[in-house]
């Protein structure tokens, strides 16, 4: 029982901070203060939960949501502009796939925003199959804005097979087409 309370405690902190303290603008266009707050409150959390077994991170839709946010979103704030920002993506994607397989994403207690964050690891993947899954899952929520972003991510992967805006960070050479694409407004997410 004690470890369940401890797990619930970190999950509660993550979900409360992400969905109650922050706004959608903070999620997708965060000011530097948001990054600083995540560093202050959660800098060790991605590493702490990365190696935890699914049996611990998938005890409930709520805990799974917290784990996905901690592994998929927090590193983007903690390590912005570095390769490490994407280092937790595969683990987050594995959890997202398990969440969908278990039906946790259909829990009546989840908001549309919370469901979207369960699906974002699919959208962050450079696999076209994962991108198609993101579009399908997000479109089913009936939110046009989230669907447009999912389609835009999928279209970039369909065109290039990867996200060109990550090339510099990941020390990948850009093709001529990618370099031209990166000159366009809105070419990076």
Secondary structure as GFF3:
##gff-version 3
##sequence-region A 1 189
A	DSSP	alpha_helix	2	15	.	.	.	ID=ss1
A	DSSP	pi_helix	16	21	.	.	.	ID=ss2
A	DSSP	alpha_helix	24	28	.	.	.	ID=ss3
A	DSSP	alpha_helix	32	42	.	.	.	ID=ss4
A	DSSP	alpha_helix	45	50	.	.	.	ID=ss5
A	DSSP	alpha_helix	54	57	.	.	.	ID=ss6
A	DSSP	alpha_helix	61	68	.	.	.	ID=ss7
A	DSSP	pi_helix	69	73	.	.	.	ID=ss8
A	DSSP	alpha_helix	74	78	.	.	.	ID=ss9
A	DSSP	three_ten_helix	83	86	.	.	.	ID=ss10
A	DSSP	alpha_helix	89	102	.	.	.	ID=ss11
A	DSSP	three_ten_helix	104	106	.	.	.	ID=ss12
A	DSSP	alpha_helix	112	124	.	.	.	ID=ss13
A	DSSP	alpha_helix	128	139	.	.	.	ID=ss14
A	DSSP	alpha_helix	144	160	.	.	.	ID=ss15
A	DSSP	three_ten_helix	164	166	.	.	.	ID=ss16
A	DSSP	alpha_helix	176	182	.	.	.	ID=ss17
###
